[in-house]
Amino acid sequence: MTAPDLDAALWTALLRRPDRSWRRRLLELWTAAGIAALIAAAWAEPLSARLFARLLAAGAPSALIAWGLKPLVMALRGVLLVEAFGYAYHRFFQHVGWLTRRSGAMRRNQMFHWLHHMVIYPIGRFYKRDTGYLASEKGLALSWVVPGWIAAGLAVWTHGWTLAALAFIAGIAAYAKLVVDATHARFHLAKHPWSESSYFHRLEDIHLLHHWDQAKNFTIVHPLMDLLFGTYLAPQTHRAEIEAVATDDSLTVSDATNWRYLLKEASPAEHAAFISQARRHPRSLRKIELLIAALDRRLAVAPAEAEALDLHVRAKNLLALARPATSAA
């Protein structure tokens, strides 16, 4: 999908034409119920307690259960919580949507993730870099740390200062930081220790498709949640999109969604954040140049289309604001 091929999916994203079909509504209900059930299971599943009771009745050492099996199960429940909550958080709190349009805190959260997608690691040659991973949220990343603190506090509140609660917290922290965060960072590094892993390359392709269309492929380590909730794009059936990301000339569904948000809905703080980051990463402006060119073509055949006219004016004004400090770059 190159810039001249601004197809229906891109225009739907630009013009905000949501899917109101009954299938979409059913999928939304399934997603809400499924995520709630998974988080509840991670927090208070009853099966392990019954298993431990049977093991004790069968003569298993109580120390084995208290100091071995129970902490192990609690750590695995922490992993499940990270997967289920992380999927929901990434999908509904970090991308343009109903929540981020209505909450100032969520808009701040979304702003950092928007900068990650569109400025620091845009689709094209700069999706991967030779330098270390560049975080969009500097210092202590509160948008992810605060949910972790809340989970830890609730674990202690519900379980007390027990080995099981500590194992649950350790499972959350270790999996989130050492597995999920490390894997995501390596998606954007040209060289790293996992570069020869075939499984990593599959995950990498899945994540590339998330940057292509940010309404798909939210998970990082395994696509189970995307498969369960209808947001999975399979790399084997989307090779053209994966190959297109090697160049800077692709205008994607994510581009359309994010640029429209910035041009028409973003707050002054979000505009300022974009301009500041764009001046640090001036090549990210190539995307808005592609958008302007696509709108030029659209207006050539539909000169009276009000939405295209409005987006065109706003895009040129924003580009003019971001360019002066980058002209020498």
Residue pairs with C-beta under 8 A, 6 or more apart in sequence:
1 7
1 9
1 10
1 240
1 241
1 244
1 250
1 251
1 252
2 244
2 249
2 250
2 251
3 249
3 250
3 251
3 290
3 293
3 294
4 294
4 297
6 251
6 294
6 297
6 298
9 213
9 253
10 251
10 252
10 253
10 255
10 256
10 294
11 17
11 256
13 253
13 254
13 256
13 257
13 260
14 256
14 257
14 259
14 260
14 307
14 311
15 260
15 307
16 260
27 229
27 230
30 229
30 230
31 229
31 230
34 228
34 229
35 84
35 87
35 88
35 229
38 80
38 83
38 84
39 81
39 84
39 85
39 88
41 77
41 80
42 77
42 78
42 80
42 81
42 84
42 85
43 77
43 81
43 158
44 158
45 77
48 70
48 73
52 65
52 69
52 70
55 65
55 69
56 62
56 65
66 163
67 163
70 163
70 164
70 167
71 163
71 164
71 166
71 167
72 167
74 164
74 165
74 167
74 168
74 171
75 167
75 168
75 170
75 171
75 174
76 171
77 168
77 171
78 167
78 168
78 169
78 170
78 171
78 172
78 173
78 175
79 171
79 172
79 175
81 151
81 172
82 171
82 172
82 175
82 176
82 180
83 219
83 221
83 222
83 224
83 225
84 225
85 147
85 151
86 176
86 180
86 219
86 220
87 218
87 219
87 225
87 226
87 229
89 147
90 218
90 219
91 97
91 218
91 231
92 98
92 99
93 99
93 100
93 106
93 109
93 110
94 100
94 109
94 110
94 113
94 143
95 110
95 113
95 214
95 215
95 257
96 110
96 114
96 257
96 258
96 261
96 265
99 106
100 106
100 107
100 109
100 110
101 107
101 265
107 267
107 270
108 143
109 143
111 269
111 270
111 273
112 136
112 137
112 143
113 136
113 143
114 258
114 261
114 262
114 270
114 274
115 136
115 273
115 274
115 277
116 136
117 211
117 214
117 254
117 258
118 254
118 255
118 258
118 259
118 262
118 274
118 284
118 287
119 136
119 274
119 277
119 278
119 281
119 284
120 134
120 136
120 277
120 281
120 284
121 127
121 128
121 129
121 134
121 188
121 211
122 248
122 283
122 284
122 286
122 287
123 211
123 212
123 244
123 245
123 250
123 252
123 254
123 255
123 287
124 245
124 246
124 247
124 248
124 249
124 250
124 286
125 246
125 247
125 248
125 283
126 248
126 281
126 283
126 284
127 188
127 208
127 211
127 245
128 187
128 188
128 189
128 190
129 188
129 189
129 190
130 189
130 190
130 191
132 189
133 185
133 188
133 189
134 188
135 141
136 277
137 143
144 176
148 172
148 173
148 176
151 169
151 172
152 169
152 172
152 173
155 165
155 168
155 169
156 165
156 169
158 165
159 165
159 168
179 221
180 220
180 221
183 194
183 200
183 203
183 220
183 221
184 207
184 220
186 192
186 194
186 195
186 200
187 203
187 204
187 207
187 208
194 200
202 235
203 220
203 221
203 222
205 235
205 242
206 217
206 219
206 223
206 226
206 233
206 235
207 217
207 220
208 235
208 241
208 242
208 245
209 216
209 217
209 233
209 235
209 238
209 241
209 242
210 216
210 217
210 218
211 245
211 252
211 254
212 233
212 238
212 241
212 242
212 244
212 245
212 252
212 253
212 254
213 233
213 252
213 253
213 254
214 253
214 254
214 257
214 258
215 231
215 253
215 257
216 226
216 231
216 232
216 233
217 223
217 226
217 231
217 232
217 233
218 225
218 226
218 231
219 225
219 226
223 232
225 231
226 232
235 242
241 252
244 250
248 283
248 286
249 290
250 290
251 287
251 290
251 291
251 294
255 287
255 290
255 291
256 291
259 287
259 288
259 291
259 315
260 311
262 270
262 271
262 274
262 318
263 311
263 314
263 315
263 318
264 310
264 311
264 314
266 274
271 318
274 318
274 322
275 318
275 321
275 322
277 284
278 284
278 285
278 322
278 326
279 322
279 325
279 326
282 326
282 329
285 319
285 322
285 323
285 326
288 315
288 318
288 319
288 322
289 319
291 311
291 315
292 312
292 315
292 316
292 319
295 308
295 311
295 312
295 315
296 312
298 305
298 308
299 305
299 308
299 309
299 312
302 308
